Amino acid sequence: MKTKLEQYAEAQAHKIDTDIPPPRHTGYWNGLAERMNPGDSVLVKDDKEAKILKAAISVVWKNFDQPEYKTKTRALKANDKGEYRVWRVT
């Protein structure tokens, strides 16, 4: 029977891979934001989804070379059903 330390060391033995690029962005909302161009809009079902999409657009399109540059988004209530339309302005 192996000691706890041996079991831990065996479980922590990981293989290191090189030259495998990480995914640019993961998740549904980040993927949707990544496919949006300036001027595109998406109709979402409520204000919660509008806030999530606006945050995803800001994360995906953040310009690290120019930190003062911010991606502009806009969200407005689209109809009486409570749906919102979210735009990527810049």
C-alpha positions in Angstrom: 0.0 0.0 0.0 1.3 3.4 -1.0 1.6 6.3 1.5 -0.4 9.5 1.1 2.8 11.3 -0.1 3.4 8.7 -2.8 -0.2 8.9 -3.9 0.0 12.7 -4.1 3.3 12.6 -6.0 1.9 10.1 -8.5 -1.3 12.1 -9.0 0.7 15.3 -9.6 2.9 13.8 -12.4 1.8 15.9 -15.4 3.3 15.9 -18.9 4.4 19.4 -20.2 3.4 20.1 -23.8 5.0 22.8 -25.9 3.9 24.7 -29.1 0.2 24.3 -28.4 -1.6 27.7 -28.7 -4.2 28.5 -26.1 -7.7 29.3 -27.3 -8.2 33.0 -27.8 -11.5 33.2 -25.8 -13.7 30.5 -24.4 -17.4 30.5 -23.5 -20.5 31.3 -25.4 -20.7 35.1 -24.7 -17.0 35.7 -25.5 -17.3 33.7 -28.7 -20.3 35.8 -29.7 -18.5 39.0 -28.9 -15.5 37.9 -30.8 -17.6 37.5 -34.0 -19.1 41.0 -33.7 -17.8 43.8 -35.9 -18.3 47.5 -35.2 -21.9 48.4 -35.9 -23.2 44.8 -35.3 -26.0 44.2 -32.8 -27.6 41.2 -31.0 -31.1 40.9 -29.6 -30.9 39.2 -26.1 -33.8 38.1 -23.9 -33.3 40.4 -20.8 -31.1 43.0 -19.1 -28.9 40.3 -17.5 -27.9 38.9 -20.8 -27.3 42.4 -22.1 -24.9 43.2 -19.2 -23.1 39.9 -19.8 -22.7 40.5 -23.5 -21.5 44.1 -23.0 -18.9 42.8 -20.5 -17.8 40.1 -23.0 -17.4 42.7 -25.7 -15.2 44.8 -23.5 -13.0 41.9 -22.5 -12.6 40.4 -26.0 -12.0 43.7 -27.8 -9.7 45.3 -25.1 -6.7 46.9 -26.8 -3.6 46.2 -24.7 -1.4 48.4 -26.9 -3.6 51.4 -26.2 -5.0 51.0 -22.7 -6.8 54.4 -22.9 -8.8 53.1 -25.9 -12.1 51.5 -24.8 -14.6 49.5 -26.9 -17.9 51.3 -26.9 -21.1 49.4 -26.5 -24.7 50.4 -26.2 -27.8 48.5 -25.0 -31.4 49.6 -25.3 -34.7 47.9 -24.5 -36.0 46.7 -27.8 -39.7 45.9 -27.1 -42.3 45.2 -24.5 -41.2 41.6 -24.0 -38.2 42.8 -22.1 -35.7 42.0 -24.8 -32.6 44.2 -25.2 -30.5 45.0 -28.2 -26.8 45.3 -27.6 -24.5 47.0 -30.1 -20.7 47.0 -30.5 -20.3 50.7 -31.5 -16.4 50.7 -31.9 
